[in-house]
Amino acid sequence: MRDVWVARSRLLIATLWAGSLWAVGYLAAPTLFASFDRLTAGNVAATLFRSEAWLALACGTLLLVSSQKRQERGLIAAMLACTALGYFALQPFMAALRAAAGPAGVMASDAKMQFGILHGVSSVFYLADSLLGAALVLKLQSSTAAQR
């Protein structure tokens, strides 16, 4: 019974992690940019992505320390790497460009192309993270179903 509870808890954590990626990246952020000016939307989106990154680290750490299967650990580690590279490695450069651009915003500055490139690379890591999240949820779901 304890094993089933642990497996279900791990599935719930993975679903929270993957769901937060999908909700922030593919629902909230596009809605912000469709509803507000680019500067306001960008500032709010940056806050949401920061919260999502910290949630990812918490969920990933919990899953990594509780995982005993090599394939699961690989998926979790890959997702954590995407978060680390996309948010903690690239985001500080993007934030510095936004800050240097001043009140007009980065898209009105000379750093527009550099920001676009960093944003594109960050988006690729985010997409990979989202797809790995789907794979992790499916993997854990099949493991949970097998324990019933």
C-alpha positions in Angstrom: 0.0 0.0 0.0 2.8 2.4 0.8 4.4 1.8 -2.6 1.2 2.7 -4.3 0.9 5.9 -2.2 4.5 6.9 -3.1 4.0 6.2 -6.8 0.8 8.3 -6.9 2.5 11.1 -5.0 5.4 11.1 -7.5 2.9 11.1 -10.4 1.1 14.1 -8.8 4.4 16.0 -8.4 5.4 15.3 -12.0 1.9 16.4 -13.2 2.2 19.6 -11.2 5.6 20.3 -12.8 4.6 19.5 -16.3 1.3 21.3 -15.9 2.9 24.4 -14.7 5.2 24.4 -17.7 2.2 24.1 -20.0 0.0 26.6 -18.2 2.6 29.3 -17.9 4.3 28.9 -21.3 1.4 28.1 -23.5 -1.6 29.7 -21.8 -0.6 32.5 -19.5 2.3 34.1 -21.4 0.5 34.2 -24.8 -2.6 35.6 -23.1 -0.5 38.4 -21.5 1.0 39.4 -24.8 -2.5 39.4 -26.4 -4.0 41.5 -23.6 -1.3 44.0 -22.6 1.4 46.2 -24.1 4.7 44.3 -24.7 6.5 45.9 -21.8 3.9 45.1 -19.2 3.3 41.6 -20.6 7.0 40.9 -20.6 7.4 42.0 -17.0 4.5 39.9 -15.8 5.6 36.9 -17.9 9.1 37.2 -16.5 7.7 37.0 -13.0 5.6 33.9 -13.9 8.6 32.2 -15.5 10.7 32.8 -12.4 8.0 31.2 -10.2 7.7 28.3 -12.6 11.5 27.8 -12.6 11.6 27.6 -8.8 8.7 25.2 -8.8 10.5 23.1 -11.3 13.6 22.9 -9.1 11.4 21.9 -6.1 9.5 19.2 -8.0 12.6 18.0 -9.8 14.5 17.6 -6.6 11.7 15.7 -4.9 11.3 13.4 -7.8 15.1 12.9 -8.3 15.7 11.9 -4.7 12.7 9.5 -4.7 13.4 7.9 -8.0 15.0 4.4 -8.2 14.6 3.8 -11.9 17.5 4.9 -14.2 15.2 6.0 -17.1 13.0 8.2 -14.8 16.2 9.8 -13.3 17.3 10.5 -16.8 14.1 12.3 -17.7 14.1 14.2 -14.5 17.7 15.3 -14.9 17.1 16.3 -18.5 14.1 18.5 -17.4 16.2 20.0 -14.6 19.0 20.8 -17.1 16.5 22.5 -19.4 15.3 24.6 -16.5 18.8 25.5 -15.4 20.0 26.4 -18.9 16.8 28.1 -20.0 16.0 30.1 -16.9 19.1 30.3 -14.7 21.7 30.6 -17.5 20.0 32.6 -20.2 17.4 34.6 -18.3 20.0 36.8 -16.4 21.3 37.9 -19.8 17.8 38.7 -21.0 17.0 40.6 -17.8 20.2 42.6 -18.2 19.2 43.5 -21.8 15.8 44.6 -20.6 17.2 46.7 -17.8 19.8 48.3 -20.1 17.0 49.2 -22.6 15.2 51.4 -20.1 11.6 52.4 -20.1 11.2 52.0 -23.9 11.8 48.3 -23.6 14.3 45.9 -25.2 12.4 45.7 -28.5 12.9 49.4 -29.1 16.7 49.2 -28.4 19.8 48.2 -30.3 19.8 44.9 -28.3 16.6 43.7 -30.0 18.3 41.1 -32.1 20.5 39.8 -29.2 17.4 39.6 -27.0 15.5 37.7 -29.8 18.3 35.2 -30.2 18.4 34.5 -26.4 14.6 34.3 -26.3 14.7 31.8 -29.2 17.2 29.6 -27.5 15.4 29.8 -24.2 12.1 28.9 -26.0 13.8 25.7 -27.4 14.8 24.7 -23.9 11.3 25.4 -22.7 9.8 23.3 -25.5 12.1 20.4 -24.7 11.3 20.7 -21.0 7.6 20.6 -21.9 7.9 17.5 -24.1 10.1 15.7 -21.5 7.5 16.6 -18.9 4.8 14.8 -21.0 7.1 11.8 -21.3 7.8 11.8 -17.5 4.1 11.9 -16.7 3.3 9.1 -19.1 6.2 7.0 -17.7 5.2 7.5 -14.1 1.5 6.9 -14.9 2.4 3.5 -16.5 4.5 2.6 -13.5 1.7 3.6 -11.1 -0.8 1.6 -13.2 1.5 -1.5 -13.1 1.5 -1.4 -9.2 -2.2 -1.6 -8.9 
